Amino acid sequence: MKKKIIFGVSEPFSLNKEMCKNLEFCGYDVVDISINPKYKYTSILDRAKNFFYKTFLGDKSYKNTLHLKKYKADFEKKIKENTPF
């Protein structure tokens, strides 16, 4: 039985694909949950909220929260499909 690795990184320069390929070569089953680092706002409201949080509240991490919220359902689906528990 092969060991499974859940592998998730941002995707600059397609290094994640090469790393996954090398892990598979070493005998692992790889579940790739990598994300694209380029973020596009889904609405003008999200952009305005980010501006408000960043400028007035000093919260520089709100954009990251939006980015991860976009991919959260996909992460959970891939993990549930590939884990026995």
Secondary structure, 3 states (H helix, E strand, C coil): CCCEEEECCECHHHHHHHHHHHHHHCCCEEEECCECCCCCCCCHHHHHHHHHHHHHHCCCCHHHHHHHHHHHHHHHHHHHHHCCC
